[in-house]
Amino acid sequence: MLLPMDYSNKYNDLKWAISLHRNMLQIIGLWPQQTEDQQDKFFLTFRMLLNVFIITSIVTVPALVQLMKVWGDMLQIIDNLQYTLPFLVIELKIFVIWYKRRVLSLLINMIIKDWLKVKIDQERNVMLKNARITRLLIKSGIFISVFAGLSRISSTFFRQYFEHMRNLTNPEGSFPIPTYYWFDVTSSPKYELIYLAQIIGMIAGGLTYVAVDNFLGLLILHVCGQMENLHLRLMNLRKDPKFRTVLKYNIKEHIRLIRSVEAIDSTFNLLLLAMIGFFSILFSLHGFLIINAVNRDSNLSITQLAFYISAGVTVLMNTCLYCAAGELLVIQNEKIHSATWECIWYILEPKATRNLILIMLCAKKPLNITAGKIFPMTMSTYCNLLKTSAGYMSMLLALRN
């Protein structure tokens, strides 16, 4: 028994599996499932536009202006990029989800149908196992976001331990995000209002970042669960008296899953390419600061050094999760290919054997999500990414020396 819930009600399973993802995306106006209620559509669009306005005007644009102001000082540039880059990626995530909402709505409908259709306990347990993983990931993401936000807010009160960047618009005070504003923010209540606005911007940005990442994880792991169930059915296919009927159903199911993966890849491949670039840059910069602090006399305090190490580890874990999800998809596809060979095809009728070729041919082709349709998201890609980032670190250290 995986979860203490009513097993007789499949709607409870569906609600439990997607409720966290739906609620988070609805808060920021990015839940892609279509609704006929015009009032709901209006409020969904309003929340999305409000989210974009807060993130863009309060954080992203002022942080980019700050970046131009401090250009030439490597330490301050790195400090700025560790906040500017994530918010630029968040803007891209909002655009991708909103622009591809019709395709994503079809994928959500697929998930709903899969949960509501009749299935045996073994298949249901596989789906619950993957749903439990996605719920754990989204809770972990919320915890890390809250912890990071509290760290930034507390750093404004203990600047001597955390900060080594000047605030260009308010030298006396400090904001959670290093930014530059075109007006004087030193007087009250302007300073307090901007401070509060930045906190709201961090909450909106963190919620968007975690919600979109875990929504992609929900889609991939659901498809992986369906492919695992398909593998189970293929393994038991030779025992089924209705061999041809069941095989026909499994072939249609396999084609449906392949098209789902293609839809996910076409939706998120550019976003994944941007994320890979973001992870590489940020990991390289954090690694440069850490190595530079260890090898020579540095102005970084122990607290600052610990902050960069924790940020680097978080970036590594986030990248690893993306690649691990893609690797799992490849493994499940290979298992389907193996299951068709393990079926006792050599004792079947020739017509039935020929039908197995369809699954063999489809499963033979690697099935994965890609970064910009350039390279697949697998653990091999992750290892290559670490090597490339280490090379960038060496280049930065050589330039600094």
C-alpha positions in Angstrom: 0.0 0.0 0.0 1.7 3.2 -1.2 -0.6 5.8 0.1 -3.4 6.1 2.7 -6.2 7.0 0.2 -9.5 5.5 -1.0 -8.5 3.0 -3.6 -12.0 2.6 -4.9 -12.1 6.2 -6.2 -9.9 6.8 -9.2 -10.7 10.5 -9.0 -8.9 10.7 -5.7 -5.8 9.3 -7.5 -6.0 12.0 -10.2 -6.6 14.8 -7.7 -3.7 13.6 -5.5 -1.3 13.3 -8.5 -1.8 16.7 -10.1 -3.3 19.0 -7.5 0.0 20.6 -6.3 1.1 21.3 -9.9 -2.3 22.6 -10.9 -2.6 24.9 -7.9 0.9 26.4 -8.3 0.4 27.0 -12.0 -3.1 28.5 -11.4 -1.7 31.0 -8.9 0.7 32.4 -11.5 -1.9 32.1 -14.3 0.0 29.4 -16.3 -2.3 26.4 -15.9 -2.7 25.4 -19.6 -6.0 23.5 -19.4 -8.7 25.4 -21.3 -11.8 26.6 -19.7 -15.1 27.8 -21.2 -15.8 30.2 -18.4 -14.9 33.7 -19.7 -14.4 35.0 -16.2 -11.9 32.3 -15.4 -10.1 33.0 -18.6 -9.9 36.7 -17.7 -8.5 36.1 -14.2 -6.0 33.5 -15.5 -4.7 36.0 -18.1 -4.7 38.8 -15.5 -2.6 36.7 -13.0 -0.1 35.8 -15.8 0.3 39.4 -16.9 0.6 40.7 -13.3 3.3 38.0 -12.7 5.2 39.1 -15.8 4.9 42.8 -14.9 6.2 42.3 -11.3 9.1 40.1 -12.4 10.1 42.3 -15.3 9.7 45.8 -13.9 10.7 45.2 -10.3 13.6 42.8 -10.7 14.8 41.8 -14.2 15.2 45.2 -15.9 16.7 47.0 -12.8 19.1 44.1 -12.3 20.2 44.2 -16.0 20.8 48.0 -15.6 22.9 47.2 -12.5 24.9 44.7 -14.5 25.8 47.4 -17.1 26.7 49.8 -14.3 29.2 47.4 -12.7 30.6 46.0 -15.9 34.4 45.5 -15.6 34.4 44.4 -12.0 34.4 40.6 -12.2 33.3 40.0 -8.6 30.3 42.3 -8.9 29.4 40.9 -12.4 29.2 37.4 -11.0 27.2 38.6 -8.0 24.7 40.2 -10.4 24.5 37.3 -12.9 23.5 34.8 -10.2 20.3 36.7 -9.9 19.8 38.2 -13.4 20.2 34.8 -15.2 17.6 33.0 -13.2 15.0 35.8 -13.7 15.7 35.8 -17.5 15.1 32.1 -17.5 11.9 32.6 -15.6 10.7 35.1 -18.2 11.4 32.5 -20.9 9.5 29.8 -19.0 6.4 32.0 -18.8 6.6 32.7 -22.5 7.0 29.0 -23.4 4.1 27.8 -21.2 1.8 30.5 -22.4 2.7 30.2 -26.1 2.4 26.4 -26.0 -0.7 26.2 -23.8 -2.8 24.4 -26.4 -0.3 21.6 -26.8 0.1 21.4 -23.1 -3.6 21.3 -22.6 -3.8 18.2 -24.8 -1.0 16.5 -22.7 -3.0 17.3 -19.5 -6.1 15.7 -21.0 -4.0 12.7 -21.8 -2.9 12.5 -18.2 -6.5 12.8 -17.0 -7.7 10.0 -19.3 -4.8 7.7 -18.2 -5.7 8.1 -14.5 -9.4 7.6 -15.1 -9.3 4.6 -17.4 -9.7 1.1 -16.1 -6.3 -0.5 -15.1 -5.1 -3.3 -12.9 -3.5 -2.7 -9.5 0.0 -3.3 -10.8 -0.3 -0.5 -13.4 -2.0 1.8 -10.8 0.9 1.3 -8.4 3.4 2.2 -11.1 1.5 5.5 -11.7 1.3 6.2 -8.0 5.0 5.6 -7.6 5.9 8.2 -10.3 3.3 10.7 -9.0 4.8 10.3 -5.5 8.2 11.3 -7.0 6.9 14.4 -8.6 5.1 15.5 -5.4 8.4 15.0 -3.5 10.3 17.0 -6.1 7.8 19.9 -6.0 7.8 20.0 -2.2 11.6 20.0 -2.2 11.6 22.8 -4.8 9.3 24.9 -2.6 11.5 24.3 0.4 14.7 25.3 -1.4 13.0 28.4 -2.9 11.8 29.5 0.5 15.2 28.9 2.1 16.9 30.9 -0.7 14.4 33.8 -0.4 14.9 33.9 3.4 18.7 33.9 2.9 18.5 36.9 0.6 16.2 38.8 2.9 18.4 38.1 5.9 21.5 39.1 3.9 20.2 42.7 3.7 20.5 43.0 7.5 23.9 41.3 7.7 25.6 42.8 4.6 29.1 42.5 6.1 28.7 38.7 6.1 26.9 38.2 2.8 27.4 41.1 0.5 30.3 42.6 -1.4 28.3 44.5 -4.0 27.4 48.2 -3.6 23.8 49.2 -4.0 24.1 52.0 -6.7 20.8 53.7 -5.9 20.8 53.4 -2.1 24.4 53.2 -0.6 23.0 53.4 2.9 20.5 50.6 2.6 20.3 47.4 0.7 17.8 45.3 -1.3 17.4 41.6 -1.5 18.3 41.7 -5.2 21.2 44.1 -6.4 19.3 46.5 -8.7 19.5 50.0 -10.1 16.5 52.3 -10.2 16.1 55.6 -12.1 14.7 57.4 -9.1 15.8 58.1 -5.6 14.9 55.2 -3.2 16.7 56.4 -0.1 13.7 58.2 1.4 10.8 56.6 3.2 8.4 55.2 2.2 10.0 54.6 -1.2 12.7 52.3 0.2 10.2 50.2 2.1 7.9 49.9 -0.9 10.7 48.9 -3.2 11.9 46.4 -0.6 8.4 44.9 -0.3 8.1 44.8 -4.2 11.3 42.9 -4.5 10.2 40.3 -2.0 7.0 39.9 -4.0 9.0 39.6 -7.1 11.2 36.9 -5.6 8.1 35.0 -4.4 6.6 35.2 -7.9 9.8 34.3 -9.6 10.5 31.3 -7.3 7.0 30.0 -7.6 7.2 30.2 -11.4 10.6 28.6 -11.6 9.6 25.6 -9.4 6.1 25.2 -10.9 7.3 25.0 -14.5 10.2 22.7 -13.7 8.0 20.3 -11.9 5.3 20.5 -14.5 7.8 19.3 -17.0 8.8 16.6 -14.5 5.1 15.6 -14.2 4.8 15.1 -18.0 8.0 13.1 -18.4 7.4 10.8 -15.4 3.8 10.2 -16.4 4.9 9.1 -19.8 7.6 6.9 -18.2 5.0 5.3 -16.0 2.8 4.6 -19.1 5.8 3.1 -20.9 6.5 0.9 -17.9 2.9 -0.3 -17.9 3.2 -1.0 -21.6 6.3 -3.0 -20.9 4.4 -5.1 -18.3 1.6 -5.8 -20.8 4.1 -6.8 -23.4 5.8 -9.2 -21.0 2.5 -10.9 -20.3 1.3 -10.7 -23.9 2.1 -14.3 -24.8 -0.2 -15.5 -22.0 -3.2 -13.6 -23.2 -5.7 -15.6 -25.2 -6.8 -12.5 -27.1 -3.3 -12.0 -28.4 -4.1 -10.0 -31.6 -6.6 -7.7 -29.9 -4.3 -6.9 -27.0 -1.3 -6.4 -29.4 -3.3 -4.0 -31.5 -4.1 -2.0 -28.4 -0.5 -1.9 -27.3 0.7 -0.8 -30.7 -1.7 2.2 -30.6 -0.6 2.9 -27.0 3.0 2.9 -28.0 2.4 5.3 -30.9 0.5 7.6 -28.6 3.3 7.7 -26.1 5.9 8.4 -28.8 3.8 11.3 -30.1 3.4 12.6 -26.5 7.2 12.6 -26.1 7.6 14.4 -29.4 5.1 17.0 -28.2 6.9 17.5 -24.9 10.3 17.8 -26.8 8.9 20.4 -29.3 7.5 22.4 -26.4 10.4 22.5 -24.1 13.6 21.9 -26.2 14.5 25.6 -26.5 13.8 26.1 -22.8 16.0 23.2 -21.9 18.8 24.6 -24.2 18.5 27.9 -22.3 18.6 26.0 -19.0 21.7 24.1 -19.9 23.4 27.4 -20.9 22.3 29.0 -17.6 23.5 26.0 -15.5 26.9 26.0 -17.3 27.5 29.7 -16.8 26.4 29.8 -13.2 28.2 26.7 -12.2 31.4 27.9 -13.9 31.2 31.3 -12.1 30.5 29.8 -8.7 33.3 27.3 -9.2 35.7 30.2 -10.2 34.9 32.1 -7.0 35.3 29.1 -4.8 38.6 28.0 -6.3 39.9 31.6 -6.4 39.0 32.0 -2.7 40.9 28.8 -1.8 44.0 29.4 -3.9 44.6 33.0 -3.0 43.8 35.7 -0.4 40.2 36.6 -1.2 37.8 39.1 0.2 35.1 36.4 0.5 34.1 35.6 4.0 33.2 32.1 5.3 29.6 32.9 5.0 29.9 34.1 1.4 32.0 31.0 0.5 29.3 28.7 2.0 26.6 30.6 0.1 28.4 30.0 -3.2 29.1 26.3 -2.5 25.4 25.7 -1.6 24.3 27.6 -4.8 26.7 25.5 -6.9 25.4 22.3 -5.4 21.8 23.4 -6.0 22.6 24.1 -9.7 24.3 20.7 -10.0 21.3 18.9 -8.5 18.8 20.8 -10.7 20.7 19.9 -13.9 21.1 16.3 -12.7 17.3 16.0 -12.3 16.7 17.2 -15.8 19.2 14.7 -17.3 18.0 11.9 -15.0 14.4 12.3 -16.2 15.6 12.2 -19.8 17.7 9.1 -19.0 14.7 7.4 -17.5 12.7 7.9 -20.6 15.5 6.3 -22.7 15.6 3.3 -20.4 11.9 2.7 -20.5 11.9 2.8 -24.3 14.8 0.3 -24.4 12.8 -2.0 -22.0 9.9 -2.0 -24.5 12.2 -3.0 -27.3 13.6 -5.8 -25.2 10.1 -7.0 -24.2 9.1 -7.5 -27.8 12.2 -9.7 -28.3 11.5 -11.7 -25.1 8.0 -12.4 -26.3 7.9 -15.9 -27.7 7.5 -14.6 -31.3 9.1 -17.7 -32.9 6.1 -19.9 -31.9 3.4 -17.5 -33.1 1.6 -17.4 -36.3 3.5 -15.5 -39.1 0.8 -12.7 -39.2 1.1 -12.2 -35.4 4.9 -12.1 -35.6 4.8 -9.5 -38.3 2.7 -7.3 -36.1 5.4 -7.3 -33.4 7.8 -5.7 -35.9 5.8 -2.4 -35.6 6.7 -2.1 -31.9 10.3 -3.3 -32.5 10.9 -0.6 -35.2 9.3 2.2 -33.1 11.2 1.2 -29.9 14.5 0.8 -31.8 14.7 4.5 -32.4 16.0 6.4 -29.3 13.1 8.2 -27.5 14.3 11.2 -25.6 13.9 14.9 -24.9 16.5 17.2 -26.2 18.1 20.6 -25.5 17.3 22.7 -28.6 17.2 19.4 -30.7 21.0 19.5 -30.5 21.8 16.9 -27.8 19.7 14.6 -25.7 19.0 15.1 -22.0 20.8 12.1 -20.6 23.3 11.4 -17.9 26.0 11.2 -20.6 25.2 14.8 -21.5 25.3 15.7 -17.8 28.9 14.4 -17.5 29.9 16.2 -20.7 28.4 19.4 -19.3 30.5 19.1 -16.1 33.6 18.7 -18.2 32.8 21.8 -20.3 32.0 23.8 -17.2 35.3 22.8 -15.6 37.0 24.0 -18.8 35.3 27.4 -18.5 36.5 27.6 -14.9 40.1 27.0 -15.9 39.8 29.7 -18.5 38.4 32.2 -16.0 41.2 31.4 -13.5 43.8 31.8 -16.3 42.4 35.2 -17.2 42.4 36.2 -13.6 46.0 35.2 -13.1 
